[in-house]
Amino acid sequence: MINVIIYHNPKCSKSRETLALIQNAGISPNVIEYLNTPPDSTTIEQWLKDSRMEARDLLRSNEEIYQELNLSDLSLSDEDLIAAMVSHPVLINRPIVVTRHGTRLCRPAERVLEILKP
């Protein structure tokens, strides 16, 4: 069985759907409710590296704090965006799933299947 970590928000339907797909595959993941236990910058940087995403790809632009912090400013660096996510984890899009086969932002939820190989 593979080790699976899901950074989860139980209020999010996509996150719940992804968790169900993992569990339906017979896997009991390590569930981290990231709003209660926010990731640090090193963790976010690792997600970005492993998933080949830019920091901006991980941002939830529909959050009020996104507008308040003017995060749409394209001159902001990845470091600036990561710092905003560390300070305000509600800005992190979810769910993020980490396995030895990769890291994915699971939107749509079925993307998790790409990294649940035995």
N, C-alpha and C positions, 0 to 999 in steps of 0.2 A: 504494500500500500504506500502511496506517496504522501509526503507531508504537504499540506495545503494551508495557506494562511489567507483569510479573506478580511479585508478592511471594510467593515460593514456598517451600514446605518439601517437599523431595523424599521425606520419610518419610510424608507425608500423602496418602492415596489421593484425596481431593477435589482437592488441589492438583495431583497428577499427572494426574487426569482433566481438569481445567481446562486445563492446559498442552497436553494432547493435543488438546482441542477447538480451541485456538488454532492449533496446528501443522496440524491437519487442514483449517483454513480457509486454509492457504497462507501463514500469517504466522509469521515468525521473531521471537518476542518478546525483549525485554530481560528476562532472568531474574535476579531479585535474591533470593538466599537470605537472607531477612530475619533468620534466627537468626545468621548469620555477619556480616551487614551490617545492623544494626538501623536502623530509621527514627528520625529525630528527631521532636520534638514538632510542629514545623511541618509535616512530611510527614503525620503522623497527623491533625492538625487539618484539613489540606487534603482528605484522604480522607473525613473525616467531613462536611465541608462539601459536597464534590462528590457524595457518595452520600446525603446527607440522613439520616445516621445519628447517633445519640447515641453517646458514648464507650462506654457500657455495652453497646451492641449489638455492639461489636467485641471484647469480652472473652471469653476462654475460661474459663468458670467451673469447668470440671472439672480445672483444673491445681491442684496442691498449693499453689503460691505464692498462688493466688487466696484460698484459705482462710487461709493464714498471714498475709496482708496485710489480711484481713477486708474484701475488696473487695465483699462483698455488702451492706455498710453503705450504705444509700440516701442517707445524708447526705453522702457523698463527691461532690465536684464532678467535672465532666468534666476539669478540669485535674488533679485528684488521680488520676483513672483513666488519663489520658494519661501522666502522670509514671510511674505503675506500669508501663505498657506499654513506655515508653522504657527503664526500668531492667531490665525482665524481658520481653523480646520474645516469650517463649514464651506470654505472655498474649494475644497478638494472634491473633484468629481468622484463618483463611486459607482460600483464597488471596484476596488483594486484586489486582484487575486495573484498570489505569488506561489509558484511551485518550482521544482527543480527544472521543469521544462519551459519556464518563462514567467513573465509578469504581464498581466493584461488589465487594462481598464475595460471592464466587462459591460460595455454598452454597444451593442445589445448583449443581453445576458448569455446568449449562446457562444460568445467569444471565449467563455471559460472552457469550453470543450476542446479548444486548441491546445490547452496546457494540462489536461487531465489524463494524458497518456500513462499507461502502466510503466 
